[in-house]
């Protein structure tokens, strides 16, 4: 059986942790920072772990991710 292709867009946006959870960039951080408080901006730094229902969709796009 041939290898499955990974979605190139998903490869750029998601990473897997050592335990198989899916990490993604924080939402609400791409523009409109003037509307947010400094506390909100600080808390949106870095990455976040996706909920399991969202992670299942990502795993379909990255078949060899974990």
N, C-alpha and C positions, 0 to 999 in steps of 0.2 A: 504494500500500500504506500502511495507517495506521501511525502511530508506535507503537513498543513502549513499554509502561509499565515504569518502574523500580520495584523493590521499595522501599517507603518505609523498611522496617527496615534494608535494606542501605545506603541513602543516609545513614542516621544513624551507621552503624558503620564504614564503609570510605571511604577516599579514595585517589586515584591520584596517584602521583608524576609528575614531568615525563617520565620514560622509560616510563611505563605500568605500573609495578609497583604492587601493592596494599598500602597501609598500613593497619594495624589497631591497636587498643588492645592492650596487653600482657595476656596471660592471667594468672590466679592473683593478681589485684590487687584484686578486688572486696570480699573479706571475709577474715577469718582472719589478719590481719596479726600478731597476737600470736604465732602459731606460727612465723613466718618470722624469719630473722635480719635485722639491719639491712642487711647487705650484699645480701641477696636483694631487699629492698624497694627499695634504691637502684638495683639493676640492672634492676628492672622498671618504672622510670619511662619515660614517653613512649610512643612507638609502635614497632611492629616491621614488617618487611616479610614478607608471607605467602609461604610456599612456593608454587611454581608450580602444584602440583596443587590446592591450596586456592584459589588466585587464579582458576583457571579456573571454579570454581563461582561465585565472586563476580561474575565478568564476565557470567555468564548473567543475574544479577539486575540488573546495571547495564549495559544494552546500549550506552549512549552515554557510558560513563565514560572511554574513552581513544580 
